[in-house]
């Protein structure tokens, strides 16, 4: 009976196939697995056929439907392991298969693929241009060293023609993954020894043979991080029915160097745009750290309950639901962790108030004290300056920096602000209440008085954490090697938290990494969404300097986003219904479609219209039960951490995005005004980048000013 393995190139396309084709894949693979090798070679139903003029003689195709073929790498050594590498339309399948060459990397021993035909065609052109170049990119690295790092003759020739990093990127989609990353490391200035340690050594199995082998079964076994070998019919059905869930924790080689480095000397920061795999890198870092010892506990934390639930599910998937390992990891939000610390110290711990209730108390303080400040200004001053710097008395506030605040306050005005703070906190105490950030401040104090409860802390979506929350995390783990592993994207900062990690004892100097390749959205969606942020500067995650999306790209391609305005909300909603109907007719499942808006009111109208049209819907509020069917409807804030094959963003109109009531008047505080606009712009960016294949952005009336420079 042949054994069947699935390459990542197959999964990259499988989840985008229409339902009838996916059903054809499942049927063909089940039939494939039920046959003997001899029966497979003789069977006319699957039509296992050689590929004419293929660069790799092992290439075969099998019938999926009348118009679709599966591309299979077949053993030529008498073994029984076959590798499904792609599913494409008939003619495309043969063209794709003819150009690819699979081989075992001489250093990592892993199976890798290249577009051998395109490499042969492109390399001479670069060699001609390189003759006049003053310097080549890899001039300081000898042929022998490159070969020791796994670079073979064809790639070596190409590498010797490359002048700069831009040319290396042009070769990127043609080169074998392991060899590409070796060259990328060298191009970034890493020494050959560092490249061997961080790329070759972490990928080469401990039991790999001393010499490279081409036996397909052995090479596939050496590539277990990127190839799934199916052992039985039940496992086959499970992974094909829910392929995206099965592979959402897959770690691409470009992320592996970050997640599986043996050890870091201190806190690590990983940044990157949406879809670059920051969360996946964080999860794999947890897995790596669990393997470092048998008893060290890990805190895996994030900003919201919904995100924490997602992390918990994905970690279980990655660790194969190993209860012993999972028991060593606490997955929760920072606020929930802090609440637990405070409750453990005092059973009568005060309960936190929400933002709306806090605003009412500020308004009450302004009225009682007859202050010349708005409640909004005082709430922001309290959050950004007083809680941000953990100021405990008037003297500390009088001497504090107010960086980021655009309204100057002399000593007299600061004393008036402090009166409001004291009155606000008096209101809290009289109610037996507090705020989430005050709980975090108390938790940090309690943790500082005892031994740190964790050996490691891993943080996802770090861009939205407040300094008070960072102090809790800093106190939760003893400073030292591998203490904090932090991932985030300042372009997705939607809660206006400002922080300087260095000032909190979290220095990532020399341990910062940027992920630039998007594995989720198409290049068309990515490029359009990135232009939303083009007019502004975004402060870096650590609070020093700015962050950039330069070099951020996708390997996937599709249709350009659909951007459309309507005369009325009713017309916009009716157009949404037709768009969803079309997507369903094209084979998308309801849960693969997301609809979002700035306000629940817009979603109410969309829900009514979709239900009236017979379309199942499900509102996303916090989290969605696994297996629940229906088109997902969520506010822009609730879209964080989600992704869909198709996304429709509604109501992107003037006055709504940005939401005028959430914007501080420029005359009141010009810096806060710009910060508020940036927060709203980032919120729209987050909503749009939830789309994997199809994005629609619409409005009624006048379009949002954020869309003014976009076509």
N, C-alpha and C positions, 0 to 999 in steps of 0.2 A: 504494500500500500504506500503510495507516494506521500511524503510529508510536505506540507504547504506552509510557506512563510510569506509575510507581507512586508514590502519595503515602504519607507516613509513617502516615497514618490507616489505610491498608490493612494495612501491616505490623503495626501495633499489635494487630490482631485476627486476622490470617491464621495466625499460629503457634499459636493456640489452637483453630483449627477442627479438627473430626474428620477423619480420613483421607479418607473418601469425598468430603467437601466440598472439601478441598484438591485432590484429584484432579480434581474438577469444575472448579475454578478453572484448573488447568493446561491442561485440555482446552479450556476456553472461550477462554483467552488465546492458546493456540496457534492456534486457529481464527480468532480475531480478527485476529491478526497476519498470517495468510496471505491475508487477503481485501483487496480494494480498498475504498476508501471507499464507492464506489457499491454494491458487493456487500454491504458491511456494512449500509448503510441499507436495502437491499431484503431481506436475509436473514431468513428466518423461524425458523431454528434458534437463533440467538442472541437473537432477540426484542429488538433494540435499541428501547427505548420511551421516550417522553417521560414526565415526571413531572407529573401534574396539580397545578395550583396551586403550583408550585415557586417559591420566591423567586429562584432562578437558572434562567433559561430554558434553560441549556445542560445541565441535569441529565438524565441518561438512566439506564436500568437495562438489564442484559443477563441472560439466563438462565444460571445456574450448574448447578442441579439443579431438580427439580420444586418444591422448597420454599425455595430460596435464590437471591438475586439479587445481582449485582454493581452497584455504583453508579459511574457513569462521568460525568466532565465532558467534554462533547463540544465541539469548536470550532464557532463560529458565524460564522467569517470565511473559510471556504473552505480553511483549512489542514488538515493531516492528522494532528495530534497529539491523542491522547485520553489522559485521565488517569483511572486506576482509583483510586477514593478509599475504597471500603469494600466489604465482602461481609457481607450480613446475611440473616436470614430474610425471606421475601417481603414481608410487611406492614411489618416494621420498616425494610426498605430504602426503601420508598416514603415512610414517615413521616420517616425520617432525611434523605433527599434533599430533601424538600419544604421543610425548615426551613433548609438551609444555603445560604449565599451566598459565592461565591468572587470575589475581586477582586485587583487589583494594588496593592500598597502604594505610595503616592505618593512615599515617601522611599527605601525600600530597593529598590523595583521588583520585589519578590518576590511570588509567589502566596500568598494567605492566605485562611483560611476562618473564618466566624463562624456561630453559631447566631442568625440574624437574627430569627427569630420570637420566640425566648425573650428576646432583647435588647429587642425592642419591647415585650414584655409586662412585663418587670421594671423597665425604666427609669422609667416613670411612678410606680411605687411608691416608688422611691428618691427621686425628685424631690419627692414629697409629704413624705417624712420629712426631706429636706434643708432645707426651708423654715424649720424651727425649730432647725437646727443652728447652734452658735456659729461654726463654721468648717468650710470644705470642704477636702478633701485637696489639691486642685490650684488653690487660690485665687490663689497667687502666680505661676501660669504662664498667660500670655495665650493666647487662641484662636489667634492667629497663630503663636506659638511651637509650640503643639501640632500645628498643621497642618504646619509645617516638619519636624516629627519624624515625620510620616506618619499622624497621627491624622485619620480622616475624620469626616464629619458625624454618622453614627450613633454611633460610639464617643465622639466629643466630647460629644454630649448625655449619654451615660451617665456619662462622666468628670466632668461638671459636677454630677452628683448624688451623688458619692461623698464620704462624710464621713471615713473612716479606712481603714487598711490592711485591716482585716477585711472591710469592704464590697468593697474591690477584689478580695480573694480570692474573694468570693462571685460576682463577675463573671468570674473567671478562665477557667472552662471555656467561656464564651460568646464571649470576645473573640478577635480574630485574634492570632496569636502575636507578630508583630513589634510590634504596637500595645500588646499587653499588657505586653511587656517594657519598652517605653518608659515606660509608666505606672508599672511596678514600680520602675524606676530612679529616676524623679522622686520617687516616694513614699519612697524610701530616702535622699533628700537630695542626689542627684547634680544638678549644674547642667545646664541644657539643652545647653551646649557639651559637657559630659562625656558626656551621653546620645548626642548626635550622633556623637561620636568612638567610643564603645565599643559602640554598638548599630547605628546607621544606617550609619556609614562601613564597618564591618567586614563588613556583609552586602550592601551595594550593590556589584554587579560594577563593575570598573574601566571596562568598555566599555558600561555601561548607557546607554540613550538619555537625552537631556537632559530629555525629557518622559515622563511615565508612558504606557504603552501597554497595551491590553487583549488584544492578540494572544496567544492561549493558548500557542503554541509559544515565543514570546519570553519570556513571563512564566515559563514552566516552566524555560527555560534560565537565567533569573535566580535560580532557586530550586534550583540543583543540589545544595546541601548537604542538602536535605530531600526531594528528588524524584529517583527513579532512572529515567532514560530508557533503555529497552531497544532495542538496535540490531539484534538478530537472534535467530533461534530458539534457538541454543545458549545464548546469554546468558539468554534467558527461562527455559529449562529449569533452568539452574544456580541462578538466584536463587530460583526457586519450589520446587525440591527441598530446598534448604538455606536457607530465608529467615532463620532466626535468626542463623546464622553470617554471612550476607551483610550484616546490618544491626546487628550487635552493636557496631560502632564508630560508629553514627549519633550525631551530636551534636545534642541538643535545644537550641533557642534559649536556654533558661534557663541552659545551661552554656557557650554560645558566648562570652559576654562575658568569661568567665574564661580560656578556652583561647586565644582569638585576640586578646587585647589586645596592641597593638603591642609594648609593652615595660613592664617593671616595674623600679622602682628598686632592688630587692633581692629577698631570699627571699619566696616566696609560699606561703601556706597555704590549702588547700581542704579543708573538712571537710563531712560529711554522713552521714546514716544509710545502711544498706545499700540498694543499688539506685538511688542518686541520681545515678550517672554519674561518680563521681570518677575511676575508672580510664579511662573514655572521655575525660574532660577532660584527663587526663595524656597520653594518646596523641595527642590533637589538639594539645596544647602542643608535643610533640616535632615533629609535622609542621610547625607554625608556625615553630618555631625552626630547623628544617632549611632553611626557605625564606628565613631572614634572611641566610644566607651560604652560600658554596659549599664551605667547608672545615672549619668548626667541628665538633668531635666532641661527642657527647652520651652521657651515661651514663643509661640508664633502668633503675632498680633497684627491688627489692622484698625481701620477707623470706624466702620459700621458693622452692625449685627449681620446684615445680609452678606457682606464681604467675608466676615468670619465664618459664616455657614458654608460659603463656597470653598474657602480654604480648608475647612474640616473635611468636606467631601472629597476634594482633590487629593488631600494628603492620604486619606484612606485608600483611594485608588492607587496612588503611587506606592504605598507600603503594603499593598495586597491585603488590606484590613488586618494586618498583624497586630493583634491586641496588645501584645507585650511592648512593641515599639510605640504604638499609639498612646499607650498609658503614660509614656514619658514626655508627651508633648501636650501642653495646655494651649488650646486654640481659642482665642477670645479677643474682644476689643480692649483697647487701652483703658477706656472708662470702666468697663466691667471688671477688669483686673484690679484697678485702683479701688473700686467699690468693695471688692472682696477683701482687700487689705484693711480698709477702714472698718468694715463690719466685723472682721476678726478681732479688732482692737476694742470695739465698742458696739454692743448690741443695739444701742439707742442712737446710732449714727443718723444724722439728718438726711432727708431725702432731697435730691436735686430738683430744681425747677426748670421748666423748659424755657426757650427763648422768649416766647410770647408773654409768659408770666413775669419774667425778669424785666421785659420792656415796660410792663405796667408798673412795676415797682420803681423803675427809674423815672417814669412820668410823675409818679406820686412824690418822689423826692424833689424833683424840679419845682413842682407846684408848692410844696410845703416850705421850701427854702427860698422860693422866688429867685431862682438862679438864672443867669443869662446864657444857659446852655440848653441844647435840645436833649431829650432822652437818648436819641440815637448817638449823639456825640459822646455822652457820658458812658454809654454801654461800650462803645468802641475804645474809649480811653482806658476803661477798666480792663477790657480784654487784652488790648495790645500792649499797654504800658505797665499797668499795675500788676495784673496776673502774669503778663509776659515776662516781667523781670522779678516777679515774686516779691514785690515791695510790701513791707509790713507796717510802715508808719509814715507820718507826714514828712519827717526829715529825709527819709529815703526817697520819697517822691519828689521833694523839692530839688534834690540833687540828681535826679534820674535823667538819662537821655530819652528824648521822645522821637528818636529816628523813625521816619515813616509817617509822622503826623504833620499835616500841613498848616496847622493853626498854632502860632506861637503862644505860649502861656508863661507869663511872668510869675513871680512868687505869690502875688495877691490872687491871681486867677487860679493858681495851683491849690491854694488853700481853700478856695471855693469848691474846686473839684473834690478835694479830700473830704469836705463836709458832706458832699453828696455821696461819696463812697461809704462814709461812716453811717449815714442815714440808710442807704441801701442795705448794708450788712446788718443793721439793726432790724430792718424789716424781715430779712431772712431769718435771723435768730428768733424773732417773735413768732414766726410761723413754724419753727422747728425745721427750717429748710436750708438749703445751700445751693451751690452750682456744681456742675460736673468738674469744672476746672479747679474749684476749691477742694473738692474731694481728691483730685489728683495731687494738689499741693500737700494735703495732709498725708496721703499715701506715701509720697516721696520722703516726708519727714520720718514716718514710721519705718520705712525700709532702711533709711540711713542709720538707724539705731541697732540694726541686727545684721546677721549674715545674709548675703544676697541669695534669694531663693532659686536662681537659675544659673546653669553653667553657660547658657547661650540664649540670646534674644534675637529673633528674626522678625523684621518689621516689613509689612507690605503696605502700599499706598501711603508712604510716609509723608508725602507732600501736604496732607491735610491735618497733620498733627500740630498741636499748640505747644509752646515751650513748657507749659505745666505738665503736659502729657509726656514730653521727652524727659523731664526730670524723673518721672516715675520709671521709665524704661532704663534710664542711666543707673538708677538705684537698684534695679531688679537684677543686675548682673555685675560681678566684680570686674573692674577695668583690667584688660589684658588681652592676650591672643584670642581671637574668635569670639569676642564678647558680643558685638552687635553686627548684624548683617541687615542692611537697610536698602530697600528698593522703593523707587517712586519716580514720578514725572511732574516737575513743576508746571508743565503746560496743562496738567489736569487738576490743578489746585482750584477747588470750587468752594472752599470754606474760609478763605482769607486768613489763613494762619501764617504768621511771619516768624521766622526762627533763624538763629545763627547757631548751628550745631557746635561749632568750635567753642562758643561761649558757655556751652552746657557740658563741656568735657567730652565731646564726641568729635574727635578729629579724624577725618578720613584722608588726610594728605598722603598721597602715594598709594592709596587703596581705593581709588574711585574708578569706576568702569562705566562706559556708555554703550548701550545696545542700540544699533541703528537700523536693523533689518526688521521690518514688520512681517509677521507670518500670518496675519489675520485678514486685513483688508486689502483690496486691490490698490494698485498704484494710483488709479484714477480717483478713488475715494480718498486715499491718503493725501494726494497732492492738493485736491480741492479743500479738504479740511484744514490742512496745514496753512493754507492761505488765509484762513480766518484769523490766525495769530500773526500773520506777516507784519501788520502795522505796529506791533507793540514789542517791547522788551519784556522778557520773563525772568524774574530773579531766580538764581540757581537754588537747588534744594538746600544747600548748606548755608544759604543766606549771604554769600559773598559772590559778587559778579552776576552775570546773566547766563542763562542756559539757551541752547540753540537747537533747532531741528535740522540744521545743516547736515546733509548726508543721510538723512532719514529716508528710507525707501522701502518698497515692497517688491517681492518677487512674483506677485500675482497680478493679473491684468483682467479688466472687464469693462463694463459700460461706464460712461461718465455719469456723475450724479445728476438727477433730474431736479431742476430748481424752477419753481412755478408759483406765480402769484394769482390770486382770485379776487373777484369783486366783493364777495361776502363769505362769511364763515360757513354758511350752508353749502355753497358751491365747493369750498375747500374740503369739507367733510364728505360730500358726495364723491368727489374725485378720489379721496382716500379709499372709499369703499370699492370703487372700480379698480383701483390699483391693487388692493388686497385680493380681490377676485381673480385678477389676472395672474398674480403670483401663485395663488392656489392652483389655478388651472395649469400653470407651468410645472407643477409637481412639488412645490414647497409645502412642507407640513405647516399647520397653523402656528406651532410653537417656534418655528424658524423665522417668524415675522415679528418685528417689534415696532410699536407705534409709541412715540413720546411727544410730550408737550411741556411747556414751562409750568402750566397750571392744571390742576385736576379738573377744573371746569371744562377745559377743551377736551380732555379725555372722556368726560361724561357724555358729551355730544357724540364723540367718535364711537364710544361703546354702544350707545343707543342705535346709531345708524348701522353699525356692523351687525348687531344682534337682529335688527329688523331685516337685514339682508341674508340672515341665516348663517352668519359667520361666527364660530365659537370664539369667545374672548376670555381673557383672564387678566385681572388687574394685578400688577406687581406692587406689593406694599410690604417691604422688608424682605420676604423670600417667597419662592414659589415651590409648591410641593413637586417632588420628582414625579415625572410621568403625567402631570396635569396637561391636558390638551387645551389649545386655544391661542389665538393671536395675543401676544403680550402687550399690555398697555401700561405705561409707566411715566412718571414725571421725569424730567431731565436728570434730577438729582438721583432718582432711584435707578437710572440706567447704568450707574457706575458699577463696573465689575461684570456687566452682562454683555452678550454679543449675539448677533442674529445674522442669518444669511441676508435678510432684507430689513431695512429700517426706514420708517417714514417719520420725519420730524415736522410736527405741525405748529402753526401759530408763531412763526418766526417773523413777527411784525413789530413795527415801531411801537414803543410803549410797553411791549411784552418782553422782548429780548433786545436790549436789556430791560429788565423790569424797573420802571421809573421810580417806584416807591422804595426800591432797594438801593438807589443811587444817592449818595451824599451830594448835596448841591456843591458845585465847584466853589462858590463864594464862601461856603462854610468851612471847607477843608479841601484844597485842590489835590493834595496827595491821596487822601481817602477817596475822593471822587474818582481818580484814575484807578485806584486799587479796586473799587467797586465795579467799574466798567470791565477791568481785566478779569475779575472773577466771573462775571456774566459771559464774557467772551469765551473763557475756558470751559464754562458749562456747556455752551453750544458746541464747542470742539469735542468735548467728551461724548455728547449725544450723537454726533455725526460719526465718530470713529467706532461706534458699536457695530456698524455695518460691515459685513464681510464681503458681500458681492454687489448689493444694490442699495443705493441711498437716494431718498427723495426728501427735499426740503421745500416747504410750502408756507404761505401766509395769505391772509386776506387783508385788503386795504393797502397800506403802505408797508413796504419791506423794512426789516430791521436795518439800521445803519451799518451793522456788521457785515451785511451782504453787498454794500454799495460798490466795493471794488472787485466783486466776484461776478462772473458771467453765469 
